[in-house]
Amino acid sequence: MVALYHCFAAPRVAGEWAADKGNVDGLQAALPEDATAITVAMQYENNDYDYLWEPFFEGLDADPGDFDTGGYPDIKTIQEAVGDRTVAFIIDELEDWFDTLDKDLESANRGFLQALMEATAIESLDLFTIASVLRRGSKVHDILNREDAVQVNMDSKVSKEDVLLHRLIDGVEEGPASDIIDGYLEAYHRSDYVDDEAVTRDEMLELYPFHPALIETLESRYYAGDENQNTRGMIYLFSTLLLELQDQTDLITHGDIDAEQFEDELIKIDFARPTACVNDIKRLDASIDFGRRILNTILLYSLNDSQGEGADVSEIVMGTYQTNNRISDIYIQLEQIHGVAWHLHKLNGKYAIRDKRNPNALIRNAASDVSERAAKGEIADMVSELFGPHSYTVGFRPDELSKIPDTNQVKVIIHSEEWTPERVRAVITNDGRGRSWRNTFIFVQPNEGDAIESGTRYIDKARYVEGARQVLADQGLDDGIRARIKNMKEQEEQELRKELRLAYGDVIDGDDLLNEFEMATPMQLDVFVLDEDKDEYSAKTLIDEAAADPFDLESHIWPIAEDLLERKGETTIQAIYEEFLTKPALPIPGGTGDVLDAAKNGGLVDKPILLHTPTDGFSTDLDQLTPQTKLVLEADIDVWEIDDVIDDIRGQFSAGTTELAIGDYYNTLTSKTQVRIEGDEKDLLFMAIGRLTNDDGYVIARGQSSSMNPSWTVPFGMSRVPHRSARRQWPSGCVRRSTTLGKRQ
């Protein structure tokens, strides 16, 4: 448009230029000697024309007449105004002005434009109408494209690179430029992240100080949209960059076109994405020093996604890198940004900025605020779920020891790291506060190198899960994003569970972990659990496998029983079982039944003990042994004969007792663990009662005692009668011959 203007406004200068440059053959001869050039830039704000003919007739100093009430200058009026002059009417960006007209103005201007085109086509009239439009298919296209109009698509006629360099760069010092370019190319080639054929030295030298990839990116974006200013917009961008960066950089790349600084220009290409990128830039952590340039680069590749959305790693590196940067650091920080920048998406290996938020970024942003303590707590819950009931975690939370109950139930204790003597002691002794059941623990740890500690993938994944949970708590979350985040959370949970299952682990196998930990050895779970059909990650399975064989318990039975008998005078199988569970040096029984079997099969065989039950008294038959059967040392038992029983009864009456229930006394007699009756207790008792009634004046009153053994019948009770006269005062029937005992009582 500028060149055409000069051809009419200064034809001699234009002709000489064409002749000197040799670019346009015959141009000088074709130009008019004298012409009137009328120009109007319709896009400028100071353009206050209502009618297109206003600047036309003003430029010709002609009066078209008054058309305020309708109509427009016709072809004859145009011919009279032009006359025998050569006139060029140059209109820039006509359609933007035309599209703003109301119905009446549009109709009048449409009529004049049609008349102008028809007048221009008259061979005898030296009128040239030259109009530029930005977009195909505008309202004025049908009017302009008639009457043998010549249409030229400047996109295909002009090299944008040539225009930029011609308008902005006066000259380049080739030596220093070559050194700079060689430095960039050397860095690219040393890197594994830039394609070898991405850019050539000749391209870089030809377009210096602009990176060829930058020119290509912006050209494809600017020229893809009809509404953009094309080369003009690029010239504005690059002229600003040259002024501001002339002392700050040696090569202008994508990263230099700052999304925040040039937001107003970039939104002409894509309205939403530059704003989204600016928001992400403002939220970047200061430690990510390449972050701004990385996002700037990705944004340029994300504008007008119809041209291919996003940038690959090679393009991002070239757009971000500057002399003396470390390309590996750029790549690392790219990975850090992905998942933190809300609007950065990864699509088929490319990175793109979108106006919609990236669910993954929302989660990772929330995850960055999740503490390691909370992440370990999340893992502890998963580990507990993995091993099931009777499992407890240690090393994940600060208060875990207090959560381990002091019960006789065997428990699986799972540490986040390897067990050490100090850690084992803390569990067994409750960190020095004391614990009764100190032999009820099976200790599990991760495989070597799989500790759940800071900086591991387990912590990162747990933070991600917790971050997703926090994002889902936002009630204002879009339903579509909510569904995606929920799926991502579930997937990450599933992966974390799988990794934790692979991380565990080993069982610490040893005879006395409290005092001889160094003698213990780790045993893999699948080796510890021999049965392939059992789940080695089940606490119940591990507890079953850890149970000692009854044969291994036998040698410990008598020492435990002997100790209890010496300290307490009596004991039971239940007490012996519980004693196993208090001493870490002892094997862990599978249950009371295992201790019972071990006692019967050898642990208490031929030992100087007696069995005692309240109903049956004393016995030496181990087949009668139950968990609650009392065991006493035979040497500690007094043996009573009939005289001892008689003396005991007399003693109770001497102490003030007036009545004695025979059934209750029998139960008391048989329950004595320090006294053993010689012979049959029942027979001996009846004999003693008979002698007391015959010799000492005792009487029997019949009745039924609730405490009597239902398998046999005895009188209800007996009373002492001091003399015969008193005996005769008892009611009739209270004293009688007993058919049960066979003698008078």
C-alpha positions in Angstrom: 0.0 0.0 0.0 2.8 2.4 0.8 4.7 1.5 -2.4 1.6 2.1 -4.5 1.0 5.5 -2.8 4.5 6.6 -3.8 4.0 5.4 -7.3 1.2 8.0 -7.7 2.3 10.7 -5.2 6.0 10.7 -6.3 6.2 8.8 -9.6 9.7 10.0 -10.5 11.2 8.9 -7.2 9.4 5.6 -7.4 10.5 5.1 -11.0 14.2 5.8 -10.2 14.1 3.4 -7.2 12.7 0.7 -9.4 15.4 1.3 -12.0 18.2 1.4 -9.5 17.1 -1.8 -7.7 16.1 -3.5 -10.8 13.2 -5.2 -9.0 10.4 -4.1 -11.3 11.0 -4.0 -15.0 9.1 -1.3 -16.9 7.7 0.4 -13.8 9.1 3.8 -14.5 7.6 4.0 -18.0 4.2 2.9 -16.7 3.9 5.5 -14.0 1.9 8.7 -14.7 3.8 11.9 -14.8 1.4 13.6 -12.4 -1.3 12.2 -10.3 -3.4 12.9 -7.3 -3.1 10.3 -4.5 -6.0 10.3 -2.0 -5.5 8.1 1.1 -7.8 7.2 3.9 -7.0 4.8 6.8 -10.4 3.6 7.9 -9.2 1.7 11.0 -7.9 4.8 12.9 -10.0 6.2 15.7 -9.7 9.8 14.4 -11.6 8.7 11.3 -15.0 10.3 11.7 -16.4 9.9 8.2 -19.9 8.7 7.8 -19.6 8.4 4.0 -16.8 7.0 2.0 -17.2 9.7 -0.6 -16.3 12.4 1.9 -12.5 11.9 1.7 -12.7 11.2 -2.0 -14.3 14.5 -3.0 -12.3 16.4 -0.4 -9.1 15.1 -2.0 -10.4 16.3 -5.4 -11.6 19.6 -4.0 -15.0 18.9 -5.5 -18.6 19.2 -4.2 -20.6 16.0 -4.6 -23.9 17.7 -3.4 -26.0 17.0 -0.4 -27.1 13.5 0.4 -28.2 13.7 4.0 -31.7 12.7 3.2 -30.6 9.7 1.2 -28.9 8.6 -2.0 -25.2 8.8 -2.9 -22.9 10.3 -5.6 -23.4 8.4 -8.8 -21.0 7.5 -11.6 -21.5 10.7 -13.5 -20.7 12.8 -10.4 -17.5 10.8 -9.9 -16.5 11.3 -13.6 -17.0 15.0 -13.3 -14.9 15.2 -10.1 -12.0 13.2 -11.6 -12.1 14.9 -15.0 -8.9 14.5 -17.0 -6.7 14.0 -13.9 -5.0 10.8 -12.9 -6.5 9.9 -9.4 -5.5 7.1 -7.0 -8.0 6.5 -4.2 -6.2 4.3 -1.6 -8.4 2.8 1.2 -6.8 0.8 4.0 -8.7 -1.8 5.9 -12.1 -0.9 4.5 -14.2 -3.7 6.0 -13.7 -2.9 9.7 -15.2 0.6 9.1 -17.9 -0.7 6.8 -19.0 -3.3 9.4 -19.7 -0.7 12.0 -22.2 1.3 9.9 -25.9 1.3 10.7 -28.5 0.2 8.1 -29.0 3.5 6.4 -25.4 4.5 6.3 -24.4 1.0 5.1 -26.9 1.2 2.2 -25.7 4.7 1.1 -22.0 3.6 1.3 -22.7 0.4 -0.5 -24.3 2.3 -3.4 -21.4 4.7 -3.7 -18.8 1.9 -3.5 -20.6 0.1 -6.4 -20.6 3.4 -8.4 -16.9 3.9 -7.6 -16.0 0.4 -8.9 -18.0 0.9 -12.1 -16.4 4.3 -12.6 -12.9 2.8 -12.0 -13.6 0.3 -14.8 -14.2 3.0 -17.4 -11.2 3.0 -19.7 -11.3 6.6 -20.6 -11.2 7.6 -16.9 -7.8 7.6 -15.2 -9.2 6.5 -11.8 -7.5 3.8 -9.7 -9.3 2.5 -6.6 -7.0 0.5 -4.3 -8.6 -1.1 -1.2 -7.1 -3.5 1.4 -9.1 -5.9 3.5 -7.9 -8.2 6.2 -10.5 -11.0 6.0 -12.0 -13.0 3.2 -15.8 -13.1 3.0 -16.5 -9.6 4.5 -19.5 -7.5 3.5 -17.5 -5.4 1.1 -16.0 -8.4 -0.8 -18.9 -8.9 -3.1 -18.8 -5.1 -4.0 -15.0 -5.0 -4.5 -14.7 -8.2 -6.5 -16.4 -7.0 -9.6 -15.9 -5.0 -12.8 -12.6 -6.8 -13.6 -11.1 -6.1 -10.2 -7.6 -7.4 -9.6 -7.3 -9.2 -6.3 -3.9 -9.9 -4.8 -3.4 -12.1 -1.7 -0.4 -10.5 0.0 0.1 -13.4 2.3 1.5 -15.4 -0.6 3.3 -12.5 -2.2 5.4 -11.2 0.7 8.2 -12.8 2.7 7.4 -11.8 6.3 10.9 -12.4 7.4 12.1 -10.0 4.7 9.6 -7.4 5.8 10.7 -7.7 9.5 14.4 -7.5 8.8 13.9 -4.7 6.2 11.8 -2.6 8.6 13.7 -3.3 11.8 17.3 -4.3 11.1 19.7 -1.9 9.4 22.6 -4.4 9.5 24.3 -7.2 11.4 28.0 -7.7 12.3 28.5 -11.1 10.9 31.5 -12.1 13.1 30.0 -11.6 16.5 26.7 -12.9 15.3 28.4 -16.1 14.0 30.1 -16.6 17.4 26.8 -16.2 19.2 25.0 -18.6 16.9 27.8 -21.2 17.1 27.4 -21.1 20.9 23.7 -21.8 20.7 24.1 -24.6 18.2 26.9 -26.2 20.3 24.6 -26.2 23.4 21.8 -27.7 21.3 24.0 -30.5 20.0 25.4 -31.4 23.4 21.9 -31.7 24.7 19.7 -34.7 24.4 16.6 -32.5 24.2 17.0 -30.6 20.9 16.4 -32.3 17.5 19.5 -32.2 15.4 17.5 -30.9 12.4 15.4 -28.4 14.3 17.4 -25.4 13.0 20.4 -24.8 10.8 23.3 -22.3 11.1 22.4 -20.6 7.8 18.8 -20.0 9.0 20.0 -18.5 12.3 22.5 -16.2 10.7 20.0 -15.1 8.0 17.4 -14.1 10.6 19.7 -12.9 13.4 18.9 -11.4 16.0 15.6 -13.4 15.8 15.5 -17.1 16.3 14.1 -18.8 13.2 11.8 -21.0 15.3 10.3 -17.8 16.8 9.6 -16.2 13.4 8.0 -19.4 12.2 5.8 -19.8 15.3 4.5 -16.2 15.3 4.1 -16.2 11.5 1.9 -19.3 11.7 -0.1 -17.8 14.6 -0.5 -14.3 13.3 -1.4 -15.2 9.8 -3.7 -18.0 10.7 -6.5 -15.6 11.9 -8.0 -13.2 9.4 -8.8 -10.7 12.1 -5.2 -10.1 13.0 -2.9 -7.4 11.8 -0.4 -9.9 10.3 3.0 -8.5 9.7 2.1 -5.2 11.4 1.6 -7.1 14.7 4.8 -8.9 14.4 6.7 -5.7 13.6 5.2 -4.1 16.7 6.3 -7.0 18.9 9.8 -7.2 17.5 10.4 -3.5 17.5 9.5 -3.4 21.2 11.7 -6.4 21.9 14.7 -4.8 20.1 14.4 -1.6 22.0 14.0 -3.3 25.4 16.4 -6.2 25.0 19.3 -4.7 23.1 21.5 -4.8 26.2 20.0 -7.9 27.8 20.2 -10.7 25.3 22.2 -11.9 22.4 19.4 -13.7 20.5 15.6 -13.1 20.7 13.7 -16.3 21.4 10.2 -17.2 22.5 11.0 -16.7 26.1 11.6 -13.0 25.5 8.0 -12.4 24.4 6.7 -12.0 27.9 3.0 -13.0 28.3 2.4 -10.4 30.9 4.1 -7.5 29.1 2.6 -8.3 25.7 -0.8 -9.6 26.9 -2.7 -6.9 25.0 -1.1 -7.8 21.8 -1.3 -11.6 22.3 -5.0 -11.6 23.1 -5.6 -10.4 19.5 -4.6 -13.9 18.5 -6.3 -15.8 21.3 -8.3 -14.0 24.0 -8.2 -16.4 26.9 -4.9 -18.2 26.9 -2.5 -15.3 27.4 -4.5 -14.3 30.5 -4.4 -17.9 31.8 -0.6 -18.0 31.2 -0.1 -14.7 33.1 -2.0 -16.1 36.0 0.3 -19.2 36.1 3.4 -17.0 35.8 2.3 -15.0 38.8 1.9 -18.1 40.9 5.2 -19.6 40.0 7.6 -20.4 42.8 10.6 -18.1 42.8 13.0 -21.1 42.8 11.9 -22.1 39.3 14.0 -19.5 37.6 13.3 -20.7 34.0 9.6 -21.0 34.7 8.6 -17.6 33.2 10.5 -18.2 29.9 9.2 -21.8 29.7 5.6 -20.7 30.0 6.1 -17.8 27.6 7.4 -20.3 25.0 4.6 -22.7 25.5 2.0 -19.9 25.2 3.3 -18.9 21.8 2.9 -22.5 20.6 -0.6 -22.6 22.1 -2.1 -19.5 20.4 -4.6 -20.3 17.6 -4.6 -24.1 18.2 -5.9 -24.8 14.7 -2.2 -24.5 13.7 -1.2 -27.4 15.9 -1.5 -27.0 19.7 1.5 -27.1 22.0 5.3 -27.3 21.9 7.5 -30.4 22.3 10.5 -30.5 24.5 12.9 -29.5 21.7 10.8 -26.4 20.9 10.5 -25.5 24.6 14.3 -25.8 25.1 15.1 -23.6 22.0 12.5 -21.0 23.1 13.8 -20.9 26.7 17.6 -21.3 26.4 20.0 -18.4 26.5 23.8 -18.4 26.4 25.4 -20.2 29.3 22.2 -21.7 30.6 22.1 -25.5 31.5 19.6 -27.2 29.2 19.2 -30.0 31.7 18.0 -27.5 34.2 15.4 -26.2 31.8 14.1 -29.7 31.3 14.0 -30.4 35.0 12.1 -27.2 35.7 9.7 -28.0 32.9 8.8 -31.2 34.7 8.4 -29.3 37.9 6.1 -26.7 36.3 3.9 -29.4 34.8 1.4 -30.2 37.5 1.9 -26.9 39.3 0.8 -24.4 36.6 -2.9 -24.6 36.6 -3.4 -24.1 32.8 -0.5 -26.2 31.5 -1.6 -29.4 29.9 0.4 -32.2 28.4 -1.1 -33.6 25.2 0.4 -36.4 23.2 4.0 -35.5 24.2 3.4 -31.7 23.8 2.9 -29.0 26.3 0.1 -26.4 25.8 -1.5 -23.5 27.7 -5.3 -23.7 27.8 -7.8 -21.4 29.4 -9.4 -24.3 31.3 -7.6 -25.5 34.4 -5.6 -28.7 34.3 -7.0 -31.1 36.9 -3.6 -32.6 37.4 -2.2 -29.1 38.1 -5.0 -28.4 40.6 -4.1 -31.6 42.5 -0.4 -31.0 42.4 -0.8 -27.4 43.6 -2.8 -28.6 46.5 -0.3 -31.5 47.1 2.5 -29.0 47.4 0.9 -27.7 50.6 0.4 -31.2 52.1 3.0 -31.8 54.9 5.2 -34.9 55.0 3.5 -35.8 58.2 0.1 -35.9 56.6 1.5 -37.9 53.6 2.9 -40.5 55.9 -0.4 -40.7 57.8 -2.1 -41.4 54.4 0.5 -44.2 53.8 0.0 -45.6 57.3 -3.7 -46.0 56.7 -3.0 -47.8 53.4 -0.4 -50.1 55.1 -2.9 -50.9 57.9 -5.5 -51.8 55.2 -2.9 -53.9 53.4 -2.2 -56.1 56.5 -5.6 -55.9 58.0 -6.8 -56.4 61.6 -4.2 -56.8 64.4 -1.6 -54.7 62.4 -0.2 -51.5 63.7 2.1 -49.0 62.0 5.2 -47.3 63.6 7.4 -44.5 62.2 4.6 -42.8 60.2 2.9 -40.8 63.0 4.3 -39.3 66.2 1.8 -40.9 68.6 1.7 -44.5 67.2 3.2 -46.3 70.2 0.4 -45.2 72.4 -2.1 -46.7 69.9 -0.6 -50.2 70.2 -2.9 -51.9 72.9 -1.3 -53.7 75.8 -3.3 -56.9 75.3 -2.4 -60.6 75.1 -3.5 -60.6 71.4 -0.4 -61.1 69.1 0.1 -58.0 66.9 2.0 -57.3 63.7 4.0 -54.1 64.0 5.0 -52.5 60.7 7.7 -49.9 60.5 8.2 -47.2 57.8 11.9 -48.0 57.8 14.3 -50.8 58.9 13.9 -52.1 62.5 16.8 -51.3 64.9 17.4 -52.5 68.5 16.2 -49.1 69.7 13.0 -49.1 67.7 12.2 -52.7 68.8 12.9 -51.8 72.4 10.6 -48.8 72.2 7.7 -51.0 71.0 8.3 -53.8 73.6 8.7 -51.4 76.5 6.2 -48.8 75.3 9.0 -46.4 75.0 10.0 -47.0 78.6 6.6 -46.5 80.1 6.1 -50.2 80.6 4.1 -52.9 79.0 2.6 -56.2 80.4 2.3 -58.2 77.3 5.9 -57.9 75.9 6.0 -61.0 73.8 3.0 -60.3 71.5 4.8 -58.7 68.6 5.8 -59.6 65.1 8.0 -57.0 63.5 7.7 -56.2 59.7 9.8 -53.8 57.7 10.2 -52.6 54.1 12.5 -54.3 51.7 16.1 -53.0 51.6 16.1 -49.6 49.8 12.3 -49.2 50.0 12.0 -47.1 53.2 9.0 -44.8 53.4 11.0 -41.7 54.0 11.4 -38.1 52.8 12.0 -37.7 49.1 10.6 -41.0 48.1 7.9 -41.7 45.5 5.7 -43.0 48.3 5.6 -39.6 49.9 5.0 -37.8 46.6 2.1 -40.1 45.7 0.5 -39.8 49.2 0.7 -36.0 48.9 -1.0 -36.3 45.5 -3.8 -38.4 46.9 -4.3 -36.0 49.8 -4.1 -33.0 47.5 -6.9 -34.6 45.3 -9.0 -35.1 48.4 -8.7 -31.4 49.3 -9.5 -30.3 45.8 -12.6 -32.5 45.8 -13.7 -30.8 49.0 -14.3 -27.6 46.9 -18.1 -27.4 46.4 -17.7 -25.0 43.6 -15.7 -27.4 41.4 -17.0 -28.0 37.9 -18.7 -31.4 37.6 -16.5 -32.5 34.7 -13.3 -31.5 36.5 -14.6 -33.2 39.6 -15.1 -36.5 37.8 -11.6 -36.3 36.3 -10.0 -35.5 39.6 -11.9 -38.3 41.3 -10.6 -40.8 38.7 -7.1 -39.5 39.0 -7.2 -39.8 42.8 -8.5 -43.4 42.6 -5.8 -44.3 40.0 -3.0 -42.8 42.1 -4.4 -44.6 45.2 -4.4 -47.8 43.4 -0.8 -47.3 42.2 0.4 -46.4 45.7 -1.2 -49.5 47.1 0.6 -51.6 44.6 3.9 -49.9 45.3 3.5 -50.4 49.0 2.7 -54.0 48.5 5.9 -54.4 46.6 7.8 -52.4 49.2 7.0 -54.8 52.0 8.9 -56.6 53.0 10.6 -58.7 55.7 9.7 -60.2 59.0 12.4 -59.9 61.7 13.1 -63.5 62.8 14.9 -64.0 66.1 14.7 -65.8 69.5 15.0 -62.7 71.7 14.6 -59.4 69.8 14.7 -57.3 73.0 18.1 -58.5 74.1 19.6 -60.3 71.1 18.5 -58.2 68.1 21.8 -58.5 66.4 21.3 -62.3 66.2 18.0 -61.8 64.2 17.7 -62.0 60.4 15.1 -60.5 58.0 13.0 -63.1 56.3 10.9 -62.2 53.3 7.2 -62.4 53.8 6.6 -65.0 51.0 9.3 -67.2 52.6 8.0 -66.7 56.1 4.5 -67.8 54.9 5.1 -71.3 53.5 1.6 -72.0 52.3 1.2 -70.4 48.8 -2.6 -70.3 49.3 -2.3 -67.9 52.2 -1.9 -64.1 51.8 1.5 -63.2 53.2 0.2 -59.6 53.6 -2.4 -60.6 56.1 -1.6 -59.9 59.8 -3.7 -63.0 60.7 -1.6 -65.2 58.4 1.7 -63.8 59.8 0.4 -64.4 63.4 -0.5 -68.0 62.5 2.9 -68.6 60.9 4.7 -67.0 63.9 3.1 -69.4 66.4 5.6 -71.9 67.9 5.0 -75.6 67.4 3.7 -77.3 70.6 6.9 -79.4 70.6 9.0 -76.3 70.8 6.9 -75.1 73.8 7.4 -78.3 75.8 10.8 -77.5 77.2 9.5 -74.1 78.5 6.4 -75.4 80.2 7.8 -76.8 83.5 10.3 -73.9 84.1 7.4 -71.4 83.7 5.0 -73.5 85.9 7.6 -74.1 88.6 8.3 -70.3 88.8 4.6 -69.6 89.1 4.1 -72.3 91.7 7.0 -70.9 93.8 5.7 -67.3 93.6 1.9 -67.9 93.8 1.5 -71.4 95.2 -0.7 -72.5 92.3 -1.1 -71.9 88.6 -3.1 -72.9 85.5 -2.4 -73.6 81.8 -4.0 -70.2 81.1 -1.5 -68.5 83.4 1.4 -70.4 81.8 0.1 -69.3 78.3 0.0 -65.7 79.5 3.5 -66.0 81.0 4.7 -66.9 77.5 3.3 -63.7 76.2 5.1 -61.5 78.8 8.7 -62.6 78.2 10.3 -61.8 74.8 12.9 -64.5 75.2 10.2 -67.2 74.9 8.5 -68.5 71.8 5.0 -67.2 71.0 2.3 -69.8 71.4 -0.5 -70.0 68.9 -3.0 -70.1 71.7 -3.9 -71.7 75.0 -4.6 -75.0 73.3 -1.0 -75.2 72.1 0.3 -74.8 75.6 -2.2 -77.4 76.8 -1.1 -79.9 74.2 2.6 -79.2 75.0 1.9 -79.7 78.7 0.1 -83.0 78.2 2.6 -84.3 75.7 5.7 -83.8 77.8 5.8 -80.4 79.4 4.2 -81.6 82.7 4.7 -85.4 82.4 6.1 -86.9 85.6 6.3 -83.5 87.3 5.6 -83.3 91.1 2.3 -81.6 90.7 -1.4 -82.3 91.3 -4.4 -81.2 89.3 -7.3 -79.8 91.2 -10.9 -78.9 90.3 -13.6 -77.7 92.6 -15.9 -80.5 91.6 -13.5 -83.4 91.4 -10.7 -82.4 93.8 -7.2 -83.5 93.2 -5.9 -85.8 90.4 -2.7 -86.8 88.7 -4.3 -87.6 85.4 -3.0 -85.1 82.8 -5.8 -86.2 80.4 -8.2 -84.3 82.7 -6.1 -81.1 82.3 -8.0 -78.0 81.0 -6.9 -74.4 80.7 -8.5 -73.5 84.0 -7.4 -76.6 86.0 -5.4 -75.5 89.0 -1.9 -77.0 89.3 -0.2 -77.3 92.7 3.0 -78.8 94.0 2.3 -82.2 95.5 4.8 -81.5 98.3 2.8 -78.4 99.4 -0.4 -80.3 100.0 -1.6 -81.5 103.5 -3.3 -84.9 103.4 -6.5 -85.1 105.7 -8.0 -88.2 107.1 -11.4 -88.6 108.9 -10.1 -87.1 112.2 -8.8 -84.0 110.4 -12.3 -83.4 108.8 -14.0 -84.0 112.2 -11.6 -81.5 113.9 -12.3 -78.9 111.1 -16.1 -79.2 111.6 -15.7 -79.0 115.4 -13.5 -76.0 115.0 -16.2 -74.1 112.9 -18.9 -74.8 115.6 -16.5 -73.8 118.3 -15.9 -70.5 116.5 -19.7 -69.7 116.9 -21.3 -71.4 113.9 -24.7 -72.9 114.8 -25.5 -74.5 111.5 -23.5 -76.0 108.7 -24.8 -76.9 105.3 -23.3 -80.2 104.4 -23.4 -79.6 100.7 -21.7 -76.2 101.0 -19.1 -77.7 103.3 -18.4 -80.5 100.8 -17.8 -77.9 98.1 -15.5 -75.9 100.4 -13.7 -79.1 101.3 -13.1 -80.2 97.7 -12.1 -76.7 96.6 -9.2 -76.5 99.1 -6.0 -76.5 97.1 -3.8 -76.7 100.1 -5.5 -79.8 101.5 -6.0 -83.2 99.9 -8.5 -85.8 101.3 -7.2 -89.3 101.8 -9.5 -91.5 99.8 -13.0 -90.6 98.5 -14.0 -87.1 99.8 -17.7 -87.9 99.8 -17.4 -91.1 101.7 -15.0 -89.6 104.2 -17.3 -86.6 104.8 -20.3 -88.9 105.5 -18.3 -91.0 107.9 -17.1 -87.9 109.7 -20.7 -86.6 110.0 -21.8 -90.0 111.4 -19.3 -89.9 114.1 -20.2 -86.4 115.1 -23.9 -87.2 115.4 -23.2 -90.4 117.4 -20.4 -89.1 119.7 -20.9 -85.3 120.0 -24.6 -84.7 120.0 -25.0 -83.2 116.6 -28.4 -83.5 114.7 -29.2 -83.5 111.0 -32.1 -81.4 109.6 -33.3 -82.5 106.2 -33.7 -80.1 103.3 -32.4 -79.2 99.9 -29.2 -77.2 99.4 -28.7 -75.3 96.1 -25.0 -75.9 96.4 -25.4 -79.7 96.7 -24.2 -81.9 93.9 -27.4 -82.9 92.1 -26.0 -86.5 91.6 -26.4 -87.4 95.2 -28.6 -86.6 98.2 -27.5 -85.5 101.7 -29.4 -83.9 104.6 -29.6 -80.1 104.4 -27.6 -79.3 107.4 -26.6 -80.2 110.9 -26.8 -78.5 114.3 -25.1 -79.0 117.7 -27.5 -79.9 120.5 -25.8 -79.5 123.9 -28.0 -82.0 126.0 -30.7 -84.7 125.4 -33.5 -82.6 126.8 -32.9 -80.0 124.2 -32.8 -82.7 121.5 -36.3 -83.7 122.4 -37.5 -80.2 121.8 -36.8 -80.4 117.9 -39.9 -80.7 115.8 -41.1 -84.1 114.8 -39.5 -85.5 111.6 -36.3 -83.4 111.9 -34.4 -86.3 113.4 -34.8 -89.5 111.6 -32.8 -92.5 110.3 -31.2 -91.7 107.1 -31.7 -94.3 104.3 -28.8 -92.7 102.5 -26.2 -93.1 105.1 -27.5 -96.3 106.6 -27.2 -95.3 110.3 -28.9 -93.2 112.9 -27.6 -89.5 112.8 
